[in-house]
Amino acid sequence: MRKLLPILGSHPGGRSAMTCRYRCGDACFHDAPNTSGNEYAGDIIARVLSRRSVLRAGAVAGVAATAVGTGACSGEHGTASAASRTKGKPAKGLRFTPVEPNTKDEVTVPEGYGQNIVIRWGEPILRGAPDFDPEKQSAKAQAGQFGYNNDFLSLLPLKEQEGDGERQLMVANHEYTDEVLMFAGYDPDEPTREQAEIGWAAHGLSVVVVEGGKSSGALEAVPRHRLNRRITATTPFEVAGPAAGSKWLRTSADPEGRTVLGTLNNCAGGTTPWGTTLHGEENIDQYFANTEKVKDEEHRKRLERYALKGTDTERKWERFDDRFDVTKEPYEPHRFGWVVELDPYDPDSTPRKRTALGRFKHEAAQPRLTRDGRAVVYMGDDERFEYLYKFVSSKRMRSGRSRADHEHNLTLLDDGTLYVAELNGDSPRDDIDGSGELPSDDHEFDGTGRWIPLATGDRSHVEGMTAEEVYVFTRIAADKAGATKMDRPEDVEPSPRTGRVYAALTNNTDRGAAGKAGPDEANPRKGNKHGQVLEFSEHGDDPAARRFKWRLFLVCGDPDDPGTYFAGFPKDQVSPISCPDNITFDSYGNLWLSTDGNELGSHDGLFGVATVGRRRGEVRAFLTVPTGAETCGPVVQSRRVLVAVQHPGEVDGASVEKPASQWPDGPDAYVRPSVVSVWRKDGSDIGV
C-alpha cells in the first residue's frame, strides 16, 4: 500500500501539456483571473478570535447536532490510539485489497474483481447511426454516437427487464474533444469545417439505456433504445430563471436571450431527488476568440474575469461559426458557464440552463432537500482562487408522481437565493506557515464559515450590481461580497448518511507565489500540488442555514510528507492520493474520490475513504486508469462501480499516428474514452 513511484513530468497539476491545451485552454500557464483583494482566513483570525465567545454561544447547539466540531468527530473513535484504530477490518464497503500505485496502460482493479467496457466513444446509440469507423467520421454520424471524453455519470432506475437482465438509464457528460487523437493527419493550424462540426457533435451529453445481469456487475449499452439521446453543441436549450431574457444574453441569432444552441465543457454534475440530472459547464473560455480585440474596456474586463483571453482559439471554431468570435457576437460567452438540467426520461424535452444558480466554471451540482422540502445545491468554481457556492430554492419539492408535480419540480431551481462562502480559520496565525503541518491549538485545520447572499430572485444583495448582473457575472459579485479564495473547488456533495458536506479542492500551485494569495487555514500549503478535501456541517443540521463549521478532512499527498493529513488515521496505513476531483458516496456512507493529475507518479485512480468510526480517514485505492487518462464520474452501487475513463492517451506528443496508449482495444486501434463497470467476480457486494 505504501510503494510510490518517481514523479512523471513537471507540468502544473500533474497533467500533460496536451491536457491543458484541449481541456482548459492552458489555464495553468496564465495568471488566475481572480485579482480581487478579498480577505483570507489567515488574515482575519484576530477578528474571529475576538468574537469567538459570541459565535460559540450561538452555535454550540448546531455544532452538537451536526457532530462536525473537533470534539464531536474525535468522539467517533474516542481516544483510541493510532495503533488500535488499525485493528480489525476496514470499514464496510472498503474491504478489498488496495491497488498499488502504478503506471500500467490498463484499468487496474483489486484482486477478485472483474471489469468490462460499457460503451466507447463513437458507438452508435441512436437509430440510424452507423458503427464507429475512425476513417469515415462525420458530424451526422457522431450526433448519433456516444460522445467524446466522458466525465460525469449517473445511473437512474428503469422498470424495464429483458430476459434475466435489469436495465438502467445512464447519463454521461462529454466534456471536450482531443482533435489530435480523433483525426489522422490532424493539422491544428488548419482544421477543416467537417472536423469542427464533428467536434460540436462530440461535445454535450449522452443518454443511454444499459443492461446488466443479476449475477454480475457487468453492463452493456442497449443501442437504439427509444430513450437514448444525444445532446450536442448545437442542440437548442431554454434559458430559464431570473436572467432569462437579460440584455447580457442576447445575440443576433437570439435577440430575446432565451434560446441557446448547445452546451460546452460539461464536467461533473448531479442527480436530483425529482429524477433529473444536472450538468456543469466548466472551462467555456477556451471556445471563444478575440477577447484581445474587444474595444469596450468594461466588456473586455468582464470577459477576462472569466478567463477569456487572446485571439485565436485552439480548435479555431470561430472560422466556421461567428458566435465563437466575441468581436462579432460579444455576448455569446455569457450564454455558457451555467448549470444545465435535463429530464432523461423524456427524450423530447428541451434541456434548460438554470440561471438562478449563477454563472461560473461549474464543476458539479449535487442537490439535497431541507426538512421542509426545499432544494439546496452546492457548487464549486473550478479555477485557482475561486469560490464555493450554495443555492437554496424558494419552492418545495412535491413528492407526487403526477405530471403537474413533475412540472412543478422542474421549476425548483429557477427561484431562490444564491450564496457564496466565507471561511474563517481559528488557529494562531503563526501556525499557518504554508507547510501544511497541523496547527498547535487543536491539531486540525478548522474554523467557522458563513454563506453570503448574492441574489434572491430579482433582488440583488450586492451593492452596485443588479440581480441580472449578479447571475451573469457571478464571479464579480462574489469578489465584491468578500468570498474566500479556495484551491480549485471542484465537486461538492453532501453525505446522505451524516449530512456533512464534502468539497474536493484539487490543487493550486500558485498558492503563496509572488503576488498571489498566501496560505490560510482552509488552504494551508504553499505551492499546493496535491489538494485537500474540505468537510463542513451546516448550523443546526439545516442545509438552508447561513452559518457552518468546517475542517479539512484530508490534506492529500505522500503520506510520508509531514504536510499531509488523513483525518488522524495512521499515515503508514493509507493509499497515497493526489488531486481529488469528482466525489460520490456508497450506501455505507464512505466517500469515494476520483483523481485528476496525480502528482505522485502513479496514474489517476478511484479511492474510497471512511468518514465515520474508528477507520475514519483510511484511504484505500480501488482502481487506477490507463496512461494519460483521468478517472471521472464515479457511481458506486452495491454490486458495481462505474467510472468514466476520460482522455486516455492524452500525453505530450501523442497523436493518432503515435499513440501513447493502446487502451481499450489494443494495438492498431484508436484510443477511445470509455465507460467501465467493475464488480466482484463471486457476485457479492463491493467491499464487504
N, C-alpha and C positions, 0 to 999 in steps of 0.2 A: 504493500500500500504506500510505501514511502519512496520508491525509486523515482527520481527526477531525471529529466533529460537536458542536454545542453540547449540553451536558448537559440531558437532558429530565427535569424534575421534581427533587424533593429527598427523596423518600421513602427511608428507610433501605434500603440494599442495592440500590437501583435499581429496586425493584419498585413497582407501583402499590399504593395503599392497599387496593384491591379484592382484589389477590392476597393480601395479608396477612390480610384478613378470612376468605377462603374456604380458603386453603391451610394456614395455620399458626395461625389464631386470633389474629392481631395480635401474634405473638410479639415482634416488634421494638419494640413500644410498651410492653412490660412488662419489668421487671427480669429479667435472666437468672436461672434457678432455681438455678444453682450458686453458693452463698455460702460454700463451703469455703475454708479458708485454706491450701491447698496451696502448696508452694514452686514457684517458676518457674525456668526455665533461667537467667534473668539473675540470680537470687538465689543460685544455688548454683555459680556459676563458680569461686569461690575454692576450694570443696571439690573440684570436678572437677580444677582445676589442681594441687592438692596431691597428688592420687593419679594424675596422668596417666602418670607413668612406669610405674606398676604396670599400668594399663589397656593401655598401648601394648605392653608386653612380652607380655601375654596375648592381645592381639587382632591383632597385626600379620599373622599368617598368614591369619586370616579376612578381614581387610581386603584383603590382596593377592588372595585368591581371588575376592572379590566385586567388586573393582575399583570401589568406590564412594568411596574416600578421595580427598582433593584431588589428590594426585599421580597416582593411577591414572586418574581421569577426565580430568585435563588431558592425560594421555598419549594420550587418544583423538584429539586433534587436535594433539598435540605442542606445540611452542612457536610455532605458526603465528601470524602477525599477524592482526589483525581483518580487514584487507582481504583477505588470502589465504583466509580462511575463507569468504568470499562468492563466490570464484571457482568456476566450473563450475556444474553443475546442482544443484538442490535434492536432498534425499535421495529415493531411490526410494520411490514411493508418495505423494510430496508434490509431484509435478511437474505442477502446474496453476496457472493464473493466479489469484492470491488474490482473493477477493471484497472489494470496498471496504466500509468501514463505511457503513451506510445505514439509512433508516427506511422502506423500501418495504413495502407491505402484501402481501407475497408471499414465497415461498421463493426466494431468490436463489442461483443456483449458478454455478460457473465457466463461462467460455466453452467451448463444445463439449460441454457436459453436458446431459442431459435429465432429466426427473423425472415421476413420476406419483403420484397418491393411491392407496395400497394399500387403505386402509379408513378410514371415517369413523365418528365417534360415531353410534350408532343403526342402523348397517347390520346386517341380520339375519345371524346366524352359526349359529343352531340351527334344526332342523326345526320348522316351525310358527310361527316368529317372523315377524311382519309386516314389510313395508318401513317405513322411518322416516317418520313423519308427525308433525311437531312439534306439530300441533294436536290430535292424538289419542294422546298418550303415555299409557302405563300401566305399572305395575310389572311385570305379566306380560310385556308386550312387551319392556321393557328387559332383563329377565332372559334373553332370548334374542337380544339385540342386542349389538353391540360397545359396551363401556362408555365412560365419560366420562374426559376428561383422562388420556390415555395417557402413561405415563412409561417405565419400563424395558421394553426389548425384548430378546428372544432368538430366534434362528433356529436350529432344530435339524434335522438331516437326516432325510429320509424316502426310502424306496426307491421310492416311487411315481413313475410317469410318466404323463402324459396327453398323447397326441399327441407334439408336439415340445417340450412343456414339461417342466420339472422342478419338483417340489414340495418344500416345506419346511414345518416346523411352527413357527409364530410364537406366542410367548407375550408378552403385554403386561400391564403393571400399569395399574390405573385408580386414580389417587391420591386424587382428591377431586372434588367437584361444585361448579359455579358456578350455583346455582339461578336467580340473576337473569339469566343468559344462556341458561338452559334453558327457562324458562316465561314466556310472555307474561303481563303483568299480575301478576308475582310480588310478593307482599306479604311482606317479610322478617319483619314482626311477627306475621303470621297465616298461616303456611304451612299447607297442607292435609295431611291424612293421605296422600292419594294422592301428593302431591309428595314427602313424606318417604319413602314406600315406593319411589318411582321413584329417589330418591337412594340408598337402600340397594342397589337393583339395579344402579345405575350405578357403584358402587364395586367393588373387587375385582380380578379377573383375567379375561383372555380367552385362550383357546387357539384358534387359527385356522390352518387349512391355507392356505398361499399358493402360488401358481404363477407361474413366470416362464419366458420363452423363453430358449433357449440363446444367441441372438444379441443379447439386450438385458437390461439390469438391471431392467426394469420388472417389478413384481409385482402380482398381483391376488389378492384373497381368494377362497377357494373356499367359498361359503356352504353350510351344512347338511351339511358333511362329518362322517363318523362320529367323528372325533377332536376336532371342535370342541367347545368347552366354555365355559360362563360360571360363574364363582365370584363370589359377591356378599357383602354384609354379613350375609346370613342363611344362608349355606352352612355345614353342620357341619364343624368342624375337630377333629382329635385333638390333645390336648396331649401332647407326647412329651418324654422326657428326665427329668432328675433332679428338676425341680419339678412334674412331673405329679402331681396329687392333693394338692398343697400346700393348707394351710388358707387361704393367701392368694389362691387361685384359685377358691374355692368360692362358689357363688351359690345362690339359691333354686331357679333353673332347673337348676342343675348341682351338686348337693351333693357330688359326687365330685371336682369340679375337674379333669375330664378331657375335656370336650367344650365347645368354644366355638362360638358362632354367628358366623361371618363373619370378615372381615379388613378393616382400615381403613387408609387413608392409605398405601398401598403406594407407595414411592418407587422407588429403584433396586433392583438385585438382582444375581443372578449365575447362571452356568450351571455345573453340577458335572461332573467327569470321568465320573461314572456315569450321566449322562443325565437329571438332574432340574434344576429351576430353583429358585432361592432368591429370596425377595421380602421386603424390609424394611419393617416397619410403622413409620412415622415420626411425624408430628405428631398423635398419638392424643389428646392432651389436649383438643383443641377440641370433641370429641364428647360430653363428659361434664359435666353440670350440677351446680351447687350445692355445690362444694367449700367455699365460704364458710360454708355452713350446717353443716358437719361438726363435731360437738361433741368427738369424740375427738381431742385435740391431736396425739398421735403419728401417728394415721392421716392427719390433715389435712396434717401436715408432709411425710409420705411422698408424698402426692398432689401437694403443691406442689413437691417436688423434681423431679417430672415435668411441671411447668408447668401443672398443673390449677389453676384459679382461678375466682373469681367465682360467679355464679348461672346465669342463662340462657345457653344456647349460641347460636351464630349460626343454626344450622339448626332449633333447637327440637325435635330428635328426642325429647327427654325427655318431651314431651307425648304421644307416641304409643307409647313403649316404656319401661317403668320401668328397664330395665337401663342407660339412659343418664343416670340420676339417682343420684348417689353416696349420697344420703341414703336411698335405697331399696335399692340394690344396691351396697354400699360397696366390694366387691372386683372389680366388673366391669372397671374400668380396668386392673387388673393382668393381665387376660387379653388385652391388646393391647400392642404395643411389642416384638413378637418377630420373629424371622426365620421365615418360612413356607417349607416345602419342598413342592413339587408335582411329581408324576410326570405330565408332559404326555402321555405315550404311553398312559396308562391312564385313559380318561375316567370310569371307575367308582371310581377310587382316592379315598381320603379325604386331603386335604392335612393337613399336620402343622405345629404350632408347636413349634420346636426350642428348648426352654428352656435347654439347656446353653450356648447362645450368648449368654445374658444378655438382659435387658430394658432397652431404652433407645430413643431415636429413631433406629432403624436406617435409614441411608441406603442401604446396599448390603451385599453379602456375596459376595465372589468367591473360590472355593476354589482351592488348588493342592495338590500332593502332595509329601510328603517323599520322600527317596530310598527309604525302606522302605515307602512307600505310605500313610502316614497323611495324613488331610485337615487342611489348615490354612486357616482362613477369617479374612480381615482385614475389620474393620468400623469405620465411623465413626459417631459420635453427633452428629447434625446440629443443634446448637444452640450459641449463643455460650458459650465457655469450657468446652466438653465435651471428651471424650477419644477416643483411638484404642484399639481393642481387637484381640485376636487369640485364636482358638480353635484348639487342636491336639487332634485326636482320639486316642483310645487304640487304636482298632482300625485295621486296614489295609484298604484297598480291595481287593476281588477283581476281577480283570480278566476273569474268565469271563463267559459270556453266559447261564448257566442261571438259572432262576427263583430258585434258592437263593442264587446270587451276588448277584442284584439285591436280594433281600430283605435280605441281609446289608449291602449298601451303603446301604440305606435306614435303617440304624441308626448309621451312622458319626458323625452329628452329635449323637448322644444321650449320648456318653460321652467325656470328655476334660478338658482344662484350659483355663479361661478366664483370659486375661491382660489387663492394661491397661498402657499405655505411659507411661514417664517419659523425657523428653528433656532432656539436659544440653547447654548450649552450651559452646564452648571459646574464645570470643573475650573480650578485655578488656571488663569491664562498661561502661566509659565509651563504648565503640564502639557499644553498642546504645542509641541515643538516641531511638528512635521514628520517625526519618525514613525508615528503610528503606535508607539508604546503607550500602554494604558495609563490614564491619569491616576494620581495618588489618592484622590479623595474617596472614590468608591470602586476604583479599578474597572470602570466601564466608561465608554463614551455614551453619554446620555444627557437628557435635558427635557425641556418643555417646548411646546410649539403652539402656534395659533394659525387659524385659517383666516386670511384677509379677504373680505368680499370685494370682487371686482365689478360685477354687474348682476342685477336681478331683472329679468325680462327687459323692458325698455328703459330701465333706470340704471344709470352708471353710478358706481361708488368711487370712481377715480376722478379726482379734480382735474379739470381741463380736458376731459375726454367724454364724448357721447357714448351711449351704450353701443351703438353700431361700431364705433372706433375700438371700443374695448374688445368686442368679439373678433373683429377683423385684424386688429393689431394687438393681440393679447400679450405678446411679449413686452411691448412698450408699456401697456397698462401695468403689468407685473413689476416692471422696473420702477415705475412711479410709486407703486404700492409698498416697495421695500421688501420684496421677497428674498429668500435666502438662496444664494447661488450654490448649486449642487454639482456633483461629479457625474454628469451624464445620466440623469434619471431615465430609466427605461421602463420595464414592466412593473406595474404596481397592482397587487392583488390582496384582497382580504382572505384570511383563513376561514373556511366555512365551519371549522370546529371551535376556534377560540375567539374569532372576531378581530384578532390583531391583523394589522395591515403590513405587508412586506413590500419594500421597494428595492429593485436592483439598480445600483449605481455602478455602471460598468467600469469606468476609469476616467482619469483626467490627468494626462501627463503635463499639462500646463499649470496645475495647481502649485502655487508657490514660485512660479517662474518670474523673472524680472518684469515688473509692470503688471503682473497678474495677481488675482486674489490669492492670499496665503491660506494655510491650513486653518480650519476651525474644528469644533468638536464633532460635527456631523461629517466632515470631510477632512480627516486628521492627518493625511500624509501628503508631503510634497511629492511632485512627480509621480502621481498615483497611477501606476501601471496596471494594478490588479483589481481595483474596485472594492466595493463593500455592499452589504445588504442592510438596509435600514428596517427596523421593526418599530411600529408605533401603535398606540391604542388610543382611541377616541375617549374623551372625557365622559364618564358615566356609561361607557359602552354604547354610546349613541352615535351612529355613523354621521348624523347631521350636526354633531357638536362643533363648536367653534374653537375648542382647545384640545390638545392631545399631549401625550407623554411619549417620548421616543428614546431609542438607544440603538446602537449598532449591534446587530445580531452576529454578522460575520464581517471580519476585515480580511479580505482574501489575499492569497499569495502562497509562497512557500512556507509550510508550517515551521521550518527551521528559522525563519526570519522572526525576530522578536517583535516586529511591527505587524504581525498578523494575530488574529483572534477568532476563536470558534465557539463563541458563547460559553467560554470557560471549560469546554471539553478538552481533554489532553491532546495536545497538538501532534504527538507522535502516533496517534491512532486515527488520523483523518486522511482522506484523499486530498492531495493538493488541488486547489481550484483557483482559477484566474478569470476575471472579466465576466461576471454574471450578467445575463441578459434576460431572456424570457423565463417566466416562472409559472408554476401551477402547484396544485395540491392533490394528494391522493386521499382516499376515503378515511385514512387513519390520522390525517392532519399533518403529515410530513410535507415539507416544502421541497419541490423539485426545481432545479435550476439548470438551464442550458447556458453554455458559454459562447462568447464571440470574441476571438482574438487572444486566446490563451498565451500569456507571456512567460510560461514556464517550460516551453519546449515541446510539450505534448500537443496533439491535435485537440480541438474542441470536443466537448462532451456533454453528457447529461448526468447530473448529480442529485442524489436525494439526501436530505438532512432532517433529522428530528427537531421539532420545535418545542416539544414539551418533554417532561420526565427526566430521568437520570441520564439518558443518552442525548439530551438536547445539545445541539451543536456538532454532533458526529456526522461529518460529511462523507458520503460513500459514492464513488463513481460507478454509474450503471452502464454507460456506453461511451464510446468515442466514435467520431466520424472520419471520413476519408481525407486524403490530402487536399488542402486548400478549402475545405468545407467548414461551414458553421452549423451548429446544432440549433434548430428552431422549432417553434410550435409544439412543445411537448403536450401530449394528452396522456394521462395516467389513469387507466381503468383497472378494474380488479384483475383481469386476465390478460391485459395487453398494455404496452406502452407504444405510443405513436410519436415519431419525430419527423420533422421535415429536414432533409439533408440539403442545405442551400449552398449554392455556388461551389460544388466540388471542382477541383482542378484549377481554382482561381489563384494562380501562382504567377509571380512576375515572369514575363517572357513566354507564358503558355499561349497556345493557340490551337485551332483545330488540327493544324499540321504538326504541332509539337505539344501534345497534351501532357499535363503534369500529373494526371490521374487516369486510371483505367476503370474507374468505378462509374456505373454499376455493372457494365456489360462486358468488361474485358478489353483486350487489345483490338484495334481496328474498328472500334465503335466510338461514337460521340460520347463525351462526358455529359451526363444528364442529371440535373437536380431531380430529386425523387422523394417520395414519402415512404417511410419504412415502419413496419409493425414488428414489435419484439414481444415474445411470450415464453413462458416456461414449457419446456418440451414434455414434461409429465402432466401438463394440463392443469396444474394447480395455480393458485393466485400468485401474483407478483409479490416477491419479497416476504413470503411468510414461511 
